[in-house]
Amino acid sequence: MDRIFPMTRDAGLDRLSAFLAEAGADYAASRNTDRGVQARPTTSALSPYLRRRLITEAEVVAAADSAFGDGGAEKFVSEVFWRTYFKGHLETHPAAWTDFLALAAADRTRLAAEPGLRRTYERAVEGRTGIDGFDDWVRELVETGWLHNHARMWFASIWIFTLRLPWALGADFFLRHLVDGDPASNTLSWRWVAGLHTRGKHYVARAENIRRYTEGRFDPAGLDEYPDSLDESNPPREIALPRADAAPAGPVALLLHLDDLHPESLPLGDARVVRVGGLVAHAPGASDPVRAADAAAMADALARAAAHFGCPAGPVAPDWSDAHPVVTAWAPVGPSADALPAECLRVRRSWDEIAWPLATRGYARVKKAIPQLLPH
């Protein structure tokens, strides 16, 4: 199974169909096993498409429920809701994102001033640590833009607790190279591994676990398997979920961004889309493959929007809206939200409107509500 992700909606739907037909029934039993880049993934590998909403969480969950029914999709559906949970949590704790950006900038300054730290960092990002598995995951990440979720957890734990590198630099490394790099999932997953998201509860990579779930491909030595979790003096503060806008009736200009590229299903009410613009705001320092994936996904969305709405669609340019009100899908905390013009009217999907208010604490509240949140 290759790790090439054509960034179109059709490719995402094809991958969803293949997963449900081939691997989905075994998902709960095999999802933690990483068999390597040449093997068929034991996860759905839908994350690059869900990250940009080329396909939506609602349609993925509905397809899985239809394919397996009677609770057969329960574990997979729960994992899809983790993505929703992370987005809702970051929406109500936006300082987790801004603090990460500030920490990463400060840590990059430390690299210039501390030769020992810089040497350890360079060995890590170049895959020269000598740690079995870790160096392979570095190469896989840089070359393919993707890692199995379990490998991401092992990687982050080794980075933080064995190599003693700043967590924000690791999260930054992932965000620059992952073709599914999502501000919420990436930032909060690294914080969770470190013991910051759920204070004092960290994830520790153990050699036996790596041996077991890579089916003996890797057997690392020298891991710190009994570290203390990290701590912080000022955890991100909770804020109220910002209110969304309603699309006005009549002609509007629709602004697309990388966090929602399925304009055909946006809740636009009585608005009539007469122009479509595409705004591409990459993750900070995004690699060339990530930038290419973003550009391809936007091109696909613009082409579909032009056909669906029967109007001009292209990259944002001066005066592109032709003085019409500008409407856009809600952009979760991250680069797209930072880049949106202040005058945009931001509409929010019912999926997010219902789930995000439940995401202010741990995942358990969202998980408990899944039966009520599922499309009916």
C-alpha positions as CSV (number, residue, x, y, z in Angstrom):
1,M,0.0,0.0,0.0
2,D,1.5,3.3,-1.0
3,R,1.5,6.5,1.0
4,I,0.5,8.7,-1.9
5,F,-2.5,10.8,-1.2
6,P,-4.1,12.4,-4.3
7,M,-5.8,15.5,-2.9
8,T,-9.2,15.3,-4.4
9,R,-12.6,14.6,-3.0
10,D,-13.0,11.6,-5.3
11,A,-9.7,10.1,-4.1
12,G,-10.9,10.5,-0.5
13,L,-14.2,8.8,-1.3
14,D,-12.3,6.0,-3.1
15,R,-10.1,5.5,0.0
16,L,-13.1,5.4,2.3
17,S,-14.8,2.8,0.1
18,A,-11.6,0.7,0.0
19,F,-11.2,0.9,3.8
20,L,-14.7,-0.2,4.4
21,A,-14.5,-3.0,1.9
22,E,-11.0,-4.3,2.8
23,A,-9.8,-3.4,6.3
24,G,-12.7,-1.8,8.2
25,A,-14.1,-5.0,9.7
26,D,-10.7,-5.7,11.4
27,Y,-10.1,-2.1,12.5
28,A,-10.7,-2.5,16.2
29,A,-8.4,-5.5,16.5
30,S,-5.5,-4.3,14.2
31,R,-5.6,-0.5,14.3
32,N,-2.6,-0.3,16.8
33,T,-0.3,-2.4,14.6
34,D,2.1,-0.6,12.3
35,R,3.3,-3.0,9.6
36,G,5.4,-0.5,7.7
37,V,5.2,1.7,4.7
38,Q,4.9,-1.1,2.2
39,A,1.9,-2.8,3.9
40,R,-1.7,-1.9,3.7
41,P,-2.4,0.5,6.6
42,T,-4.3,-0.9,9.6
43,T,-6.0,2.5,10.0
44,S,-8.3,4.2,7.5
45,A,-5.6,6.7,6.3
46,L,-8.4,9.1,5.7
47,S,-6.8,11.9,7.8
48,P,-5.4,13.9,4.9
49,Y,-9.0,14.2,3.5
50,L,-10.7,14.8,6.8
51,R,-8.1,17.4,7.8
52,R,-9.2,19.5,4.8
53,R,-12.8,18.4,4.9
54,L,-12.6,17.1,1.3
55,I,-14.7,14.5,2.9
56,T,-16.7,15.3,6.1
57,E,-16.8,13.5,9.4
58,A,-20.5,13.1,9.1
59,E,-20.4,11.3,5.8
60,V,-17.5,9.0,6.9
61,V,-19.4,8.1,10.1
62,A,-22.6,7.4,8.2
63,A,-20.8,5.3,5.7
64,A,-19.1,3.2,8.4
65,D,-22.4,2.8,10.3
66,S,-24.1,1.6,7.1
67,A,-21.2,-0.8,6.2
68,F,-20.9,-2.5,9.6
69,G,-24.1,-1.5,11.6
70,D,-25.1,-3.0,15.0
71,G,-22.1,-1.4,16.8
72,G,-19.6,-2.8,14.4
73,A,-18.2,0.6,13.6
74,E,-18.1,1.7,17.2
75,K,-14.3,1.9,17.6
76,F,-13.7,3.6,14.3
77,V,-16.5,6.1,14.9
78,S,-15.0,6.9,18.3
79,E,-11.6,7.7,16.6
80,V,-13.3,10.0,14.1
81,F,-14.9,11.9,17.1
82,W,-11.4,12.3,18.6
83,R,-10.7,14.7,15.7
84,T,-13.9,16.6,16.4
85,Y,-13.0,16.7,20.2
86,F,-9.6,18.1,19.6
87,K,-11.0,20.8,17.3
88,G,-13.6,21.8,19.9
89,H,-11.1,21.7,22.7
90,L,-8.7,24.1,20.9
91,E,-11.6,26.4,20.0
92,T,-12.3,26.8,23.7
93,H,-8.6,26.8,24.7
94,P,-7.0,28.8,21.9
95,A,-4.0,29.7,24.0
96,A,-2.8,26.1,23.5
97,W,-2.1,27.1,19.9
98,T,-0.6,30.5,20.5
99,D,1.5,29.2,23.4
100,F,2.7,26.4,21.1
101,L,3.8,28.9,18.5
102,A,5.6,31.0,21.0
103,L,7.3,28.0,22.6
104,A,8.5,26.7,19.2
105,A,9.9,30.2,18.4
106,A,11.7,30.4,21.7
107,D,13.0,26.8,21.3
108,R,14.4,27.6,17.9
109,T,16.3,30.5,19.5
110,R,17.6,28.1,22.1
111,L,19.0,25.8,19.3
112,A,21.1,28.7,18.1
113,A,22.4,29.4,21.6
114,E,22.9,25.8,23.0
115,P,25.2,23.6,20.9
116,G,24.3,20.4,22.8
117,L,20.6,20.9,22.3
118,R,21.2,21.7,18.7
119,R,23.2,18.6,18.1
120,T,20.6,16.4,19.7
121,Y,17.9,18.1,17.6
122,E,19.8,17.7,14.4
123,R,20.4,14.0,15.0
124,A,16.7,13.6,15.7
125,V,15.3,15.4,12.6
126,E,17.9,13.8,10.4
127,G,17.2,10.3,11.7
128,R,20.6,9.8,13.2
129,T,19.8,9.0,16.8
130,G,20.6,5.3,16.5
131,I,17.3,4.4,18.2
132,D,15.7,1.5,16.3
133,G,12.4,2.6,14.9
134,F,12.7,6.2,15.6
135,D,15.1,6.9,12.8
136,D,13.0,4.9,10.4
137,W,9.9,7.0,11.4
138,V,11.8,10.2,10.7
139,R,12.6,9.0,7.2
140,E,9.0,7.8,6.6
141,L,7.6,11.1,7.8
142,V,9.8,13.2,5.6
143,E,9.5,11.0,2.5
144,T,5.8,10.2,2.6
145,G,4.2,12.9,4.8
146,W,2.5,10.4,6.9
147,L,2.9,8.1,10.0
148,H,0.7,5.4,11.6
149,N,-1.0,6.9,14.7
150,H,0.8,4.5,17.1
151,A,4.1,5.4,15.6
152,R,3.3,9.1,16.1
153,M,2.8,8.4,19.8
154,W,6.0,6.4,20.1
155,F,7.9,9.1,18.2
156,A,6.6,11.9,20.4
157,S,7.3,10.0,23.6
158,I,10.9,9.2,22.6
159,W,11.4,12.8,21.5
160,I,10.3,14.2,24.8
161,F,11.4,11.6,27.4
162,T,14.4,9.8,25.9
163,L,16.0,12.5,23.8
164,R,14.8,15.3,26.2
165,L,13.9,17.6,23.4
166,P,11.3,20.4,23.7
167,W,7.9,19.1,22.9
168,A,7.0,22.2,20.8
169,L,9.9,21.6,18.5
170,G,8.6,18.0,17.9
171,A,5.1,19.3,17.3
172,D,6.5,21.8,14.9
173,F,8.5,19.1,13.0
174,F,5.3,17.1,12.6
175,L,3.2,20.0,11.5
176,R,5.7,21.0,8.8
177,H,5.9,17.5,7.3
178,L,2.5,15.7,7.9
179,V,0.3,15.8,4.9
180,D,-2.6,15.6,7.4
181,G,-1.0,18.1,9.8
182,D,-3.9,19.5,11.8
183,P,-3.4,22.3,14.3
184,A,-5.8,20.9,16.9
185,S,-5.0,17.2,16.6
186,N,-1.2,17.7,16.3
187,T,-0.8,20.3,19.1
188,L,-3.1,18.6,21.6
189,S,-1.8,15.1,20.9
190,W,1.8,16.3,21.6
191,R,0.5,17.9,24.8
192,W,-1.2,14.7,25.8
193,V,1.9,12.6,25.3
194,A,3.8,15.1,27.4
195,G,1.3,15.0,30.2
196,L,0.1,18.5,29.7
197,H,-3.3,18.0,28.1
198,T,-4.5,15.7,30.9
199,R,-2.1,17.0,33.7
200,G,0.2,14.3,35.0
201,K,-1.1,11.6,32.5
202,H,1.6,11.1,29.9
203,Y,2.3,8.4,27.3
204,V,5.4,6.4,27.7
205,A,6.9,4.5,24.7
206,R,8.1,1.1,25.8
207,A,10.3,-1.3,23.9
208,E,8.0,-4.3,24.4
209,N,5.0,-2.4,23.1
210,I,7.0,-1.3,20.0
211,R,8.2,-4.8,19.4
212,R,4.6,-6.2,19.7
213,Y,2.9,-3.6,17.5
214,T,5.5,-3.5,14.8
215,E,5.4,-7.3,14.7
216,G,9.1,-7.4,15.6
217,R,10.4,-5.0,13.0
218,F,11.8,-2.7,15.7
219,D,13.4,-3.4,19.1
220,P,14.7,-0.2,20.5
221,A,17.2,-0.1,23.3
222,G,17.9,2.6,25.9
223,L,14.5,4.2,26.1
224,D,13.5,6.0,29.3
225,E,10.5,4.0,30.3
226,Y,9.9,5.6,33.7
227,P,9.9,9.4,33.1
228,D,8.0,12.0,34.9
229,S,5.4,13.9,33.0
230,L,6.0,17.5,32.0
231,D,4.3,20.3,33.7
232,E,3.4,24.0,33.1
233,S,2.7,26.9,35.4
234,N,-0.2,28.3,33.3
235,P,-2.4,25.8,31.5
236,P,-4.4,27.2,28.6
237,R,-7.5,29.0,29.9
238,E,-11.0,28.0,28.8
239,I,-13.1,30.6,26.9
240,A,-16.6,30.5,25.7
241,L,-17.2,29.0,22.2
242,P,-17.4,32.0,19.8
243,R,-20.8,32.4,18.1
244,A,-21.1,31.7,14.4
245,D,-22.8,33.9,11.9
246,A,-25.7,33.3,9.6
247,A,-25.3,33.6,5.9
248,P,-27.4,36.5,4.5
249,A,-30.1,36.0,1.9
250,G,-29.2,37.1,-1.6
251,P,-25.9,37.1,-3.5
252,V,-22.7,36.4,-1.6
253,A,-19.1,35.7,-2.3
254,L,-17.9,32.4,-0.8
255,L,-14.4,32.2,0.6
256,L,-12.9,28.7,0.8
257,H,-10.0,27.8,3.1
258,L,-8.0,24.7,3.8
259,D,-10.1,23.6,6.8
260,D,-13.3,23.1,4.9
261,L,-13.2,22.2,1.2
262,H,-16.6,20.7,0.7
263,P,-18.6,23.9,-0.2
264,E,-21.4,21.8,-1.6
265,S,-22.7,20.9,1.9
266,L,-22.2,24.2,3.7
267,P,-25.2,25.6,5.6
268,L,-25.8,28.6,3.5
269,G,-29.5,29.0,3.9
270,D,-31.0,31.5,1.3
271,A,-27.6,32.8,0.3
272,R,-26.9,32.7,-3.5
273,V,-23.2,32.2,-4.2
274,V,-22.1,34.3,-7.2
275,R,-18.3,34.2,-6.7
276,V,-15.9,31.8,-5.0
277,G,-12.4,32.6,-3.9
278,G,-9.8,30.2,-2.4
279,L,-7.5,31.3,0.4
280,V,-4.5,29.0,1.1
281,A,-2.8,29.6,4.5
282,H,-0.2,26.9,5.0
283,A,1.0,25.6,8.4
284,P,4.1,27.6,9.6
285,G,7.2,26.3,7.7
286,A,5.2,23.7,5.7
287,S,7.3,21.4,3.6
288,D,7.0,21.5,-0.2
289,P,4.9,18.2,-0.3
290,V,2.5,19.7,2.2
291,R,2.2,22.9,0.2
292,A,1.6,20.9,-2.9
293,A,-1.1,18.8,-1.2
294,D,-2.8,22.0,0.0
295,A,-2.7,23.6,-3.5
296,A,-4.1,20.4,-5.1
297,A,-6.9,20.2,-2.5
298,M,-7.8,23.8,-3.0
299,A,-7.8,23.4,-6.8
300,D,-10.1,20.5,-6.6
301,A,-12.5,22.4,-4.3
302,L,-12.6,25.4,-6.5
303,A,-13.4,23.3,-9.6
304,R,-16.2,21.6,-7.7
305,A,-17.5,24.9,-6.4
306,A,-17.6,26.5,-9.8
307,A,-19.6,23.5,-11.2
308,H,-21.9,23.4,-8.2
309,F,-22.7,27.1,-7.9
310,G,-22.4,27.9,-11.6
311,C,-20.2,30.9,-11.0
312,P,-16.5,32.0,-11.3
313,A,-14.1,30.4,-8.8
314,G,-10.4,31.0,-8.4
315,P,-7.7,32.1,-6.0
316,V,-8.4,35.1,-3.9
317,A,-7.3,38.3,-5.7
318,P,-7.9,42.0,-5.0
319,D,-11.6,42.9,-5.3
320,W,-12.5,39.2,-6.0
321,S,-15.7,39.5,-4.0
322,D,-17.0,42.3,-6.3
323,A,-18.4,44.1,-3.2
324,H,-20.7,41.2,-2.2
325,P,-20.9,40.0,1.4
326,V,-18.1,37.4,2.0
327,V,-19.2,34.2,3.7
328,T,-16.9,31.4,4.7
329,A,-17.0,28.1,6.6
330,W,-15.9,28.4,10.2
331,A,-12.1,28.1,10.4
332,P,-11.0,26.3,13.6
333,V,-8.1,27.8,15.5
334,G,-5.0,27.7,13.3
335,P,-3.4,29.3,10.1
336,S,-6.7,29.6,8.2
337,A,-8.5,31.3,11.0
338,D,-5.5,33.7,11.4
339,A,-5.6,34.6,7.7
340,L,-9.3,35.2,7.3
341,P,-10.4,38.8,6.6
342,A,-12.1,40.3,9.7
343,E,-15.3,41.1,7.7
344,C,-16.1,37.5,6.8
345,L,-19.3,36.0,8.0
346,R,-18.4,32.6,9.4
347,V,-21.0,29.8,9.2
348,R,-20.6,26.7,11.3
349,R,-21.7,23.2,10.4
350,S,-24.2,21.5,12.8
351,W,-21.7,18.7,13.5
352,D,-19.4,21.2,15.1
353,E,-22.1,23.3,16.6
354,I,-23.4,20.3,18.6
355,A,-20.1,18.6,19.4
356,W,-17.7,21.4,20.2
357,P,-19.5,22.7,23.4
358,L,-19.0,19.2,24.8
359,A,-15.2,19.3,24.2
360,T,-14.1,21.7,27.0
361,R,-12.7,19.1,29.3
362,G,-11.7,15.5,28.5
363,Y,-12.9,13.2,25.7
364,A,-15.3,11.2,27.9
365,R,-18.1,13.7,27.6
366,V,-17.9,13.7,23.8
367,K,-17.7,9.9,23.7
368,K,-20.7,9.5,26.0
369,A,-22.8,11.7,23.6
370,I,-21.8,10.0,20.4
371,P,-25.1,8.1,20.0
372,Q,-26.9,11.5,20.1
373,L,-24.4,13.2,17.8
374,L,-24.6,10.7,15.0
375,P,-26.5,11.7,11.9
376,H,-30.0,10.2,11.8
